Amino acid sequence: MAEMTPYELLGGAGVVRYLTDRFYDIMDSDPAVVKLRQMHPDKLEGSREKLYMFLSGWLGGPALYMEAFGHPRLRMRHLPFAVDRQMRDEWMYCMRLAVNELIVEDELKAKLIDAFHNTADFMRNQPE
């Protein structure tokens, strides 16, 4: 039997949507990430949808983002934004809180946090 993808282990589309929404709810309300919030548009619907679509495929589910927009090219798409350690850490703060609220299985939680951190760190485009 094939190993389950993180998408399947999480429970599919509804859970990925919830994770995405919690991430943006935290980012939109927590004063600890005000600089990250300022980098985003006032209305977050488009950002929410794109992250949901990206995470769907990134976690091993339907490749919604690629079907709609082509290859994610994450670094290239983030070049217009100054992504430094602080931005990475603020992004991870939101994602870590969302993951911790949603996932109870420690091994899956640790793997996801590690994978999210590696991806967020890869987005950095400012000298430190």
C-alpha positions in Angstrom: 0.0 0.0 0.0 1.2 3.5 -0.9 2.2 5.9 1.9 -0.4 8.6 2.5 0.5 12.1 1.5 0.4 14.9 4.1 -2.8 16.2 2.3 -4.4 12.8 3.0 -3.1 12.6 6.6 -4.5 16.1 7.3 -7.9 15.1 6.0 -8.0 16.7 2.6 -9.4 19.9 1.2 -11.5 21.0 4.2 -8.6 20.8 6.6 -6.2 22.5 4.2 -8.8 25.3 3.8 -9.1 25.6 7.6 -5.3 25.7 8.0 -5.1 28.5 5.4 -7.9 30.5 7.0 -6.4 30.2 10.5 -3.1 31.3 9.1 -4.6 34.5 7.6 -6.9 35.1 10.6 -3.8 35.1 12.9 -1.9 37.3 10.5 -4.8 39.7 10.3 -5.3 40.1 14.0 -2.0 39.4 15.9 0.1 42.5 16.6 3.2 40.3 16.7 3.1 40.2 12.9 2.1 43.7 12.0 5.0 44.0 9.5 4.0 40.8 7.7 0.4 42.0 7.6 1.4 45.3 6.1 3.0 43.5 3.1 -0.4 42.1 2.1 -3.3 43.8 0.5 -6.1 45.2 2.7 -8.5 42.5 1.6 -7.0 39.0 2.0 -9.4 36.9 -0.1 -7.0 36.6 -3.0 -4.1 35.8 -0.8 -6.1 33.2 1.1 -7.2 31.5 -2.1 -3.7 31.4 -3.6 -2.2 29.9 -0.5 -4.9 27.3 -0.2 -4.4 26.4 -3.9 -0.6 26.2 -3.4 -0.8 24.2 -0.2 -3.2 21.7 -1.8 -0.6 20.6 -4.3 2.4 21.2 -2.0 0.9 18.8 0.6 0.3 16.1 -2.1 -3.3 16.9 -3.0 -4.8 18.3 -6.2 -2.3 20.7 -8.0 -4.8 23.6 -8.0 -2.3 26.4 -8.1 -0.3 24.8 -11.0 -3.6 24.2 -12.9 -4.6 27.9 -12.5 -1.3 29.7 -12.6 1.5 27.3 -13.7 4.6 26.5 -11.7 4.6 28.4 -8.4 8.1 29.8 -8.8 7.9 30.8 -5.2 11.2 32.8 -5.0 10.5 34.7 -8.2 6.9 35.5 -7.1 8.2 36.9 -3.8 11.0 39.0 -5.2 8.9 42.2 -5.2 8.7 41.9 -1.5 11.6 42.4 1.0 11.6 39.0 2.7 14.2 39.0 5.5 14.5 36.9 8.7 11.9 38.9 10.4 9.4 38.3 7.6 10.2 34.6 7.6 9.8 34.4 11.4 6.5 36.3 11.4 5.2 34.0 8.6 6.3 31.0 10.6 4.8 32.4 13.8 1.4 32.4 12.1 1.8 29.1 10.4 3.1 27.4 13.6 0.1 28.7 15.6 -2.3 27.5 12.9 -0.6 24.0 12.7 -0.5 23.7 16.5 -4.3 24.4 16.7 -5.2 22.0 14.0 -2.8 19.0 14.2 -2.6 16.8 17.3 -0.3 14.1 15.9 3.2 15.1 17.0 5.2 13.5 14.2 3.1 15.0 11.4 3.1 18.4 13.2 6.9 18.3 13.4 7.3 17.3 9.8 5.0 20.1 8.6 6.6 22.8 10.7 10.0 21.7 9.5 8.9 21.7 5.8 7.1 25.1 6.2 10.3 26.6 7.8 12.5 25.3 5.0 10.2 26.8 2.4 9.8 30.1 4.3 13.6 30.3 4.7 14.0 29.8 1.0 11.9 32.9 0.3 14.4 35.2 2.0 15.8 37.6 -0.5 17.4 40.3 1.7 21.0 40.2 2.9 21.3 39.7 6.6 
